[in-house]
Amino acid sequence: MSLIKVFFSLSIILLILSKEALGINVQLKQEEIDYAIKKGVEHEKDIFKSPDLKHACINFWPRQGGLLVRSKFVDLTVSIAMWLNEGQNISDRDIKDIIGSPYLKVEMRTKDDVIILLKQGESIIEPDDTDYEDPCCELCSFDGGNRDRHDFVTSNFLYNKLNPNVKSTIIVKGPFHEREYNIDLSRIK
């Protein structure tokens, strides 16, 4: 009987420790920042095929209609790869802005006007704000984008309003449909 108690106690401890090791880390440590930069450099041309981003890409991202869950780690990795791909320099300020962000971003590639929500349990979490982006328009980065003409919609969710390590549902409400995507945030770095 005591062997069963020991095994059960060990199982609980391992479950708790493994849960702590997984999931979105709201405060990135220097090792995680260095690893994200390294992965961005390694996967400059094929960043969305990186095993580290596998669970953050939903519905065939980066294709039209796809979603990307941009935690701080994902955002830093993707940004590094994109900057390098475009021949731009990476500044310490850019890196600090990403790792200092209070937002979990959910980005959808679409020309439709959509509303992106997160559902955790029975709670519906609305974004703090939404950006509409047209990569060809330089002004989009200054004014939050043109809602009438865009290629991407990004909803920004405050980390302090959600549990970044649980199963959630992303709800996308569009002009002609509503779609739901189940996602386990604990599987995203």
MISE-421744 format. One record per residue (C-alpha): residue number from 1; chain; z, y, x. Coordinates in steps of 0.02 Angstrom, whole numbers. Last residue first. Layout:
<atoms>
<atom NUM; 'A'; <Z; Y; X>> ...
</atoms>
This chain:
<atoms>
<atom 189; 'A'; <-1293; 1427; 322>> <atom 188; 'A'; <-1356; 1357; 157>> <atom 187; 'A'; <-1294; 1187; 97>> <atom 186; 'A'; <-1135; 1261; 21>> <atom 185; 'A'; <-1246; 1370; -89>> <atom 184; 'A'; <-1297; 1217; -188>> <atom 183; 'A'; <-1443; 1275; -292>> <atom 182; 'A'; <-1500; 1243; -468>> <atom 181; 'A'; <-1653; 1344; -514>> <atom 180; 'A'; <-1671; 1415; -689>> <atom 179; 'A'; <-1826; 1491; -765>> <atom 178; 'A'; <-1851; 1616; -904>> <atom 177; 'A'; <-2023; 1654; -970>> <atom 176; 'A'; <-2150; 1782; -1025>> <atom 175; 'A'; <-2088; 1949; -956>> <atom 174; 'A'; <-1977; 1867; -827>> <atom 173; 'A'; <-1796; 1814; -820>> <atom 172; 'A'; <-1754; 1720; -661>> <atom 171; 'A'; <-1589; 1628; -666>> <atom 170; 'A'; <-1521; 1560; -502>> <atom 169; 'A'; <-1394; 1425; -538>> <atom 168; 'A'; <-1246; 1389; -428>> <atom 167; 'A'; <-1163; 1249; -333>> <atom 166; 'A'; <-1023; 1317; -228>> <atom 165; 'A'; <-995; 1394; -56>> <atom 164; 'A'; <-1035; 1579; -76>> <atom 163; 'A'; <-907; 1605; -215>> <atom 162; 'A'; <-962; 1764; -298>> <atom 161; 'A'; <-910; 1944; -333>> <atom 160; 'A'; <-845; 1979; -156>> <atom 159; 'A'; <-1014; 1928; -83>> <atom 158; 'A'; <-1098; 2070; -175>> <atom 157; 'A'; <-1264; 2012; -248>> <atom 156; 'A'; <-1426; 2100; -198>> <atom 155; 'A'; <-1581; 2057; -300>> <atom 154; 'A'; <-1746; 2061; -206>> <atom 153; 'A'; <-1913; 2072; -296>> <atom 152; 'A'; <-2069; 2049; -190>> <atom 151; 'A'; <-2254; 2089; -209>> <atom 150; 'A'; <-2239; 2259; -291>> <atom 149; 'A'; <-2333; 2383; -399>> <atom 148; 'A'; <-2250; 2456; -554>> <atom 147; 'A'; <-2072; 2443; -488>> <atom 146; 'A'; <-2118; 2540; -333>> <atom 145; 'A'; <-1996; 2510; -195>> <atom 144; 'A'; <-1816; 2551; -153>> <atom 143; 'A'; <-1860; 2728; -99>> <atom 142; 'A'; <-1867; 2721; 91>> <atom 141; 'A'; <-1924; 2543; 128>> <atom 140; 'A'; <-2056; 2556; -6>> <atom 139; 'A'; <-2132; 2710; 76>> <atom 138; 'A'; <-2222; 2604; 206>> <atom 137; 'A'; <-2326; 2518; 71>> <atom 136; 'A'; <-2418; 2361; 129>> <atom 135; 'A'; <-2263; 2253; 116>> <atom 134; 'A'; <-2243; 2301; -68>> <atom 133; 'A'; <-2060; 2289; -111>> <atom 132; 'A'; <-1955; 2304; -268>> <atom 131; 'A'; <-1769; 2313; -231>> <atom 130; 'A'; <-1630; 2265; -352>> <atom 129; 'A'; <-1450; 2325; -358>> <atom 128; 'A'; <-1273; 2258; -376>> <atom 127; 'A'; <-1349; 2100; -445>> <atom 126; 'A'; <-1276; 2023; -603>> <atom 125; 'A'; <-1161; 1873; -594>> <atom 124; 'A'; <-1158; 1761; -748>> <atom 123; 'A'; <-993; 1667; -757>> <atom 122; 'A'; <-982; 1499; -846>> <atom 121; 'A'; <-980; 1398; -685>> <atom 120; 'A'; <-1074; 1504; -561>> <atom 119; 'A'; <-1230; 1588; -628>> <atom 118; 'A'; <-1334; 1704; -522>> <atom 117; 'A'; <-1457; 1829; -595>> <atom 116; 'A'; <-1633; 1884; -549>> <atom 115; 'A'; <-1724; 2002; -667>> <atom 114; 'A'; <-1912; 1998; -658>> <atom 113; 'A'; <-2052; 2124; -662>> <atom 112; 'A'; <-2198; 2016; -615>> <atom 111; 'A'; <-2290; 2035; -448>> <atom 110; 'A'; <-2192; 1892; -376>> <atom 109; 'A'; <-2115; 1828; -214>> <atom 108; 'A'; <-1932; 1812; -256>> <atom 107; 'A'; <-1787; 1866; -146>> <atom 106; 'A'; <-1605; 1823; -174>> <atom 105; 'A'; <-1494; 1927; -62>> <atom 104; 'A'; <-1310; 1892; -26>> <atom 103; 'A'; <-1243; 2065; 4>> <atom 102; 'A'; <-1101; 2152; 97>> <atom 101; 'A'; <-1215; 2183; 246>> <atom 100; 'A'; <-1128; 2196; 415>> <atom 99; 'A'; <-1225; 2051; 491>> <atom 98; 'A'; <-1391; 2130; 441>> <atom 97; 'A'; <-1348; 2309; 491>> <atom 96; 'A'; <-1273; 2249; 656>> <atom 95; 'A'; <-1435; 2156; 699>> <atom 94; 'A'; <-1541; 2310; 662>> <atom 93; 'A'; <-1423; 2419; 767>> <atom 92; 'A'; <-1433; 2296; 913>> <atom 91; 'A'; <-1619; 2328; 913>> <atom 90; 'A'; <-1759; 2203; 896>> <atom 89; 'A'; <-1926; 2265; 961>> <atom 88; 'A'; <-2082; 2243; 857>> <atom 87; 'A'; <-2230; 2132; 897>> <atom 86; 'A'; <-2261; 2087; 714>> <atom 85; 'A'; <-2217; 1904; 742>> <atom 84; 'A'; <-2065; 1958; 842>> <atom 83; 'A'; <-2004; 2066; 698>> <atom 82; 'A'; <-2039; 1926; 573>> <atom 81; 'A'; <-1947; 1794; 676>> <atom 80; 'A'; <-1795; 1906; 703>> <atom 79; 'A'; <-1793; 1953; 518>> <atom 78; 'A'; <-1800; 1771; 463>> <atom 77; 'A'; <-1654; 1719; 574>> <atom 76; 'A'; <-1550; 1872; 530>> <atom 75; 'A'; <-1579; 1855; 343>> <atom 74; 'A'; <-1544; 1667; 349>> <atom 73; 'A'; <-1379; 1693; 441>> <atom 72; 'A'; <-1326; 1839; 332>> <atom 71; 'A'; <-1370; 1740; 176>> <atom 70; 'A'; <-1546; 1765; 113>> <atom 69; 'A'; <-1583; 1644; -29>> <atom 68; 'A'; <-1773; 1636; -34>> <atom 67; 'A'; <-1869; 1607; -195>> <atom 66; 'A'; <-2048; 1553; -227>> <atom 65; 'A'; <-2156; 1617; -370>> <atom 64; 'A'; <-2302; 1657; -254>> <atom 63; 'A'; <-2287; 1550; -98>> <atom 62; 'A'; <-2154; 1585; 35>> <atom 61; 'A'; <-2061; 1484; -35>> <atom 60; 'A'; <-2114; 1320; -117>> <atom 59; 'A'; <-1993; 1329; -265>> <atom 58; 'A'; <-1838; 1365; -162>> <atom 57; 'A'; <-1812; 1406; 22>> <atom 56; 'A'; <-1628; 1424; 72>> <atom 55; 'A'; <-1601; 1234; 83>> <atom 54; 'A'; <-1733; 1209; 219>> <atom 53; 'A'; <-1687; 1365; 318>> <atom 52; 'A'; <-1599; 1278; 463>> <atom 51; 'A'; <-1733; 1142; 465>> <atom 50; 'A'; <-1861; 1277; 512>> <atom 49; 'A'; <-2019; 1266; 408>> <atom 48; 'A'; <-1992; 1442; 342>> <atom 47; 'A'; <-1990; 1510; 520>> <atom 46; 'A'; <-2162; 1443; 566>> <atom 45; 'A'; <-2233; 1576; 682>> <atom 44; 'A'; <-2070; 1641; 759>> <atom 43; 'A'; <-1982; 1473; 749>> <atom 42; 'A'; <-1902; 1473; 922>> <atom 41; 'A'; <-1864; 1660; 920>> <atom 40; 'A'; <-1786; 1655; 747>> <atom 39; 'A'; <-1690; 1498; 796>> <atom 38; 'A'; <-1619; 1583; 951>> <atom 37; 'A'; <-1571; 1738; 851>> <atom 36; 'A'; <-1482; 1630; 722>> <atom 35; 'A'; <-1393; 1533; 861>> <atom 34; 'A'; <-1335; 1694; 946>> <atom 33; 'A'; <-1268; 1761; 780>> <atom 32; 'A'; <-1182; 1594; 745>> <atom 31; 'A'; <-1101; 1594; 918>> <atom 30; 'A'; <-1045; 1775; 892>> <atom 29; 'A'; <-956; 1728; 731>> <atom 28; 'A'; <-1034; 1771; 564>> <atom 27; 'A'; <-917; 1835; 428>> <atom 26; 'A'; <-987; 1786; 257>> <atom 25; 'A'; <-1020; 1608; 314>> <atom 24; 'A'; <-1126; 1519; 188>> <atom 23; 'A'; <-1089; 1337; 176>> <atom 22; 'A'; <-1027; 1192; 277>> <atom 21; 'A'; <-891; 1176; 407>> <atom 20; 'A'; <-753; 1218; 282>> <atom 19; 'A'; <-816; 1083; 165>> <atom 18; 'A'; <-813; 958; 308>> <atom 17; 'A'; <-632; 1002; 346>> <atom 16; 'A'; <-578; 983; 164>> <atom 15; 'A'; <-669; 818; 143>> <atom 14; 'A'; <-600; 752; 308>> <atom 13; 'A'; <-423; 797; 255>> <atom 12; 'A'; <-445; 715; 84>> <atom 11; 'A'; <-516; 556; 162>> <atom 10; 'A'; <-373; 548; 288>> <atom 9; 'A'; <-246; 561; 147>> <atom 8; 'A'; <-334; 421; 50>> <atom 7; 'A'; <-342; 309; 204>> <atom 6; 'A'; <-158; 340; 242>> <atom 5; 'A'; <-110; 307; 61>> <atom 4; 'A'; <-213; 146; 58>> <atom 3; 'A'; <-131; 86; 219>> <atom 2; 'A'; <40; 122; 141>> <atom 1; 'A'; <0; 0; 0>> 
</atoms>
